[in-house]
Amino acid sequence: MSKRILIGLGVCAAALAAVTGLSAAKADQAPAVKRTVLLKQDMEIPGREATMALVELPPGGAEGRHTHPAEVYVFVLEGTLSLEIEGKPTVTVKAGDVFNVPYGKIHQATNVGTTTAKAAAVFVAEKGKPLTTPAK
């Protein structure tokens, strides 16, 4: 075989391996949470801002353990979630339920239902800090 053909076969093999690897990596990733900020504004409470967000979590998806520099108040609009909050027993919440996450507590929601879970969340947060921080 000529050198040019061997190089071409090598490039094709590398491209195929890259595409196959990306597909496998995507298949291994858990479905991602989607957060849409609906409102963000300063509060009259000094050093605080209010944020309202729509949170969507596909079936089998988990937020990942994280914290907020905020008190969080949540209304479940659709679906069923398993909710873990540091220092509390794990509970299941469903459409129509409400819950709060205390300031700085490690927590995670996982969609244990068969449809996309949706929730409206209101954050009373420290102004200027990142709203979500992955837990260590």
N, C-alpha and C positions, 0 to 999 in steps of 0.2 A: 504494500500500500504506500501511496505517496505521503510525504510529510504533511502536505496541505489537507488531505483527507483525514489523517489521524488527528490533526489540530481541530478540524471541523467536528469530528466525532466527540472529541474531548469537550469542546464548547457545548455541544448538544447535551452530553451527559451531565455536565455541570448545571446547565439550565434546568434540566429535568429534575435533578436532585434538589435544586433550590425551590422549584415550584412544589415538589412533593413535600419537602420539609415545611414550607409555609402552610400548606394545606393541613398537614398533621398537627402543626403548632396551633392553628386556628381551631381544629377539632378538639384539642385538649383544653382550650381556654373555657372557663365558665362564662355563661352569658353575663353581659355587663349591665350594671345599673345605669339608668339615665336620670340625671337631675336637671330640671329646667327651672331656672330662677324666674319667678313671676313678678316679684317685687323686691326691691332692696332700697332702704332709705334710713337716714339717721332717725334716732328716737329722741324724744325730749329728755330721756334719762341720760345724763352725761356719760360719754364714752361707750354708748351702746348703739347698735343698729339692728333693724328688723329685716329679716329675709324670709320670704315665702317661696317655697319651691314645690313643684310637682315631681314626685319620685316614682319611677317606673322600674320594675324588676321582673324580668322574664321568668317563666317556669324554671326551677332549678337554680336560678341565679342567687348569688349572695353578695352583699355589699362589701364584705371584707371587714375585719375588726378595725374600728376607728373611733376617734373622739371629736368633739366639737367644743370650741371656746364659747359655749352657749347653752342655754336651756332650750330644749326642743319639744314642741308640742305637735303631735301627729294625729291626723284623722285618716283612717284607712278607707279609701273610696271603693276599691275593687280587690278581690283576691284574698289569699290566705298566706300569712307570714309567720314564721317561727322567729321569735324575738329574744335575743340574748342581751342582757344588760348586766354589767359587772355588779356583783353583790346581790343579785336577784335571781330567782329561779327562771328558767326558760319558759316562755308562755307562747301560746298560739293566738294571733289576732286575725280578725277577718273584717270584711266590709262592714262599716258602721261602728267599728270599735275605735277608741281613742287611747293614746298612751303618751307618756312624756319620758324624755331621756334627760337625766340630771346633768348639769354642767361637768364636763371633763370625764365622764364615765365611758369606759370602753364598752362598745356595743356593736351588734350586727343583726341585720334582718336577712332572712333567707326565705325565698318564695317556695313554699311547700305545696302549692296548688298547681293546677293544670293550665291556668291562664295568667296573663301578665297582671301582676299586682300593682296597684296605683295608690299613692298616698299623698295627701297635702301636708306639708311640714312647715311650721313657723319657728324660726330661730330668733331668740333674743340673744344677740351675740356681742362679744367685745369688738368694738370698732377697729378695723385695720388688720385683724388677724385672719389667717386662712380659715375658711369655714369648716373644712374637714381635714383631719390629720390621720394618716394610717397609724394604727397602734403598733407599738414595738414589742 
